[in-house]
Amino acid sequence: MELQTLLRIPIYEKATVVAGQKGVTRKVHNVNMMDAPDILSFLKEGEFLITTGYHFKEHEESLAKLVEGMAKKKCAGLAIKTKRFFEHVPASICQLADELHFPIIDFQTDETLGAVINESLSFILDKKTAELQQAMVTHQLFSSYILQGKGIEKIMQSIQTLCNAHVALFDTHGHELFYTNKREPFSLPMEEAIAGAKQLFLRTSKYTTFSFLHTKKTVTLFPIATHTRKYSYLLIEHQVSLSDSALLTIEQATNVLSFEMMRQQALYEAERRRKNDFFNQLVNNYYKTLEDASFQAQMMGLSAGNSYICAVGKIHSTFTPYSMMI
């Protein structure tokens, strides 16, 4: 969750963001308290630190190093319990935090730091539990669409409603599979974008946002795993600012879309093998009677009463055939 969400719970009623206001959207994964000067080495990304500032009351430069180090580690913020060892947060620390967009909270409370930590962690845990439950419900709902035969179209419409934007689905080559905007054709050069998709995604990113130079149109792209090492992609037609719950919903949608697309691919390949076997047997005179051949032809959608042209070819090459997946 975002730091500003955590600061809305009652125990932070007397907390004030005195610096780094632009950083209150930082993600909070854990809340910790500190009464040791070497705490920085133990902190991780997303950690929100609460302290009385005892070790920094006469060492403002050490507090500045802590703020710089926490900002570099992408910690969520620093809350200082004032009116004990600090009358207020030093102006130089506030200026540094503003430059780094790192939130500094002036925290006044009669509660012990232990009580603050417990209530904060309980709130984070309850929020995360609710999000996971919502993700399970969403996954079950999307799966039911597949089982009911509503399939990809219903899932895409649900994502369109969630994001309030048109969405599209593309295969690994950038070919459009589905687009919620029925009135206008999709006009963006997705073949080029998807060809360079590896460069568009950071190693740890779940999605990426970029703009096309010639249209200035911004899109958000989510990868969808397939049966090969290549990906299909879900596209949302603007830059999305997703809450944790919305992101979980889209993640569940991409998971279900992945399963459905792999299922459809498996059915397609099974049907292709069946057709290949039929024509191979037909060409090699496997069927002993016309009735056997006619029966199998009907299974392929062919009628014995119609005329067909069959083209048979063979590739002659000195090269050994191979395939490569990227």
Buried (B, 14 or more C-beta within 10 A) or exposed (E): BBBBBBBEBEBBEEBEBBBBEEBBEBBBBBBBBBEEEEBBEEBEEBBBBBBBBBBBEEEEEEBBEBBBBBBEBBBBBBBBBBEEBBEEBBEEBBEBBBEBBBBBBBBEBEBEBEEBBBBBEEBBEEBEEEBEEBBEEBBEBBBEBBEEEEBBEBBBBBBBEBBEBBBBBBBBEBEBBBBBEEEEEEEBEBEEBBEEBEEBBEEEEEBBBBEBEEEEEBBBBBBBBBEEEBBBBBBBBBEBEBEBBBBBBBBBBBBBBBBBBBEEBEEEEEEEEEEEEBEEBBEEEEBEEEEEBBEBBEEEEBEEEEEEEEEEEEEEEEEEEEEEEE
